Amino acid sequence: MTWNIASAKQQFSEVVRLTAEEPQAIYNRDKPVAVLISAQEYEEFKAWQAQRKQPTLMELFDDIRAILAAEGEDGIELPPRTDRPNPFDDPRWDE
């Protein structure tokens, strides 16, 4: 069922009661502005949202750091770059 804001305010307890049957859409000037859902549907949504959440890049790096620390390493060792010259090693900059 759909409601405009004024009627939803006047009959709020009815709107809340009907959420047990189906979500209640609230409109303002023919545009949807909110949907009232039951607590059970909200919990299901939160569980679904948490299940599909992917870790952030920072969380993945934190996991890598924890694994390295557990193995007694202090970081990832990278070999020196040899595929192209480093402009900061140019002796002309020392002048």
N, C-alpha and C positions, 0 to 999 in steps of 0.2 A: 504494500500500500504506500501511497505517497502523501505527503503532508506539506502545506506551506508553513512558513515559520510561525505565523500568528496562530493557526489552528493547532500546531504542535505544542506551542506554549500553553494554550488554553486547555488542551486535553493531554498533557504530558503523561499522566499516569496510564492513560489508554495507549499512548504510543509505546511506553515501556512494556506494558502487558503484551502488546502485539508482537514485540520483538522475539518472544518465545516461539512464535509461529513462523515468522519470516522477517528479514531485515526491513526497516522502515526508512524510506528515503525522505529527506526534508529538502524542500525547494525554496528558493528566493527568486521571485520574478521569473519563473519557468526555468531556472538554472539549478541543478543539484548542488547543494552546499554541504550536506552531511548525510550519513547513513548510520542509523542506530541499530546495533546488532546485539545479540544475546551474549552474556558472559562466556558461555560455552563456545560459541563461534569465535569470539575474540581469543580465547585460550588456544583454540585450534589454529587460528591464524598466526599467533605468536610462535607456536611450535613449528608450523610450516616455515615461517620466516627464519627461525633459528636453524632449522635443518638445511635450508638452502644457502645460508650465509657462507661466503667464501672468506678464507683468511686474508687479511690485508698483507701487503708486501712487507710492512714493518713486523707483523706477527711472524711471517715466514723467516725473516732475518733473525728475529729473536730465537726462533726454534733452532736455526743453524748455529747461532752463538752458544746456545745451551748445549748442543751436541758436541761442539768443539771443546767447550769448557769441561764437559764430562770426560772427554778423551785426553784432557791435559794440554790441549792446544790453546794458544792465545790468539789465533787468527788464521786466516788463509794466507799462505805464502805465495806470492806471485813472482815469477821469474822476471828479471829485468827486461825491459822492452828493447828489442834488437831489430825490429822490422823496419824502422825508419829513424832518421837522425833526430836528436833532441835539440831544438834551437837554443835552449838554455845552456847547452854544453859548448856552444860556439865560442872559441877563444876571442873573437872580435868583440864580444860583450865585456871582456875584461879590460879593455882599453880605457 
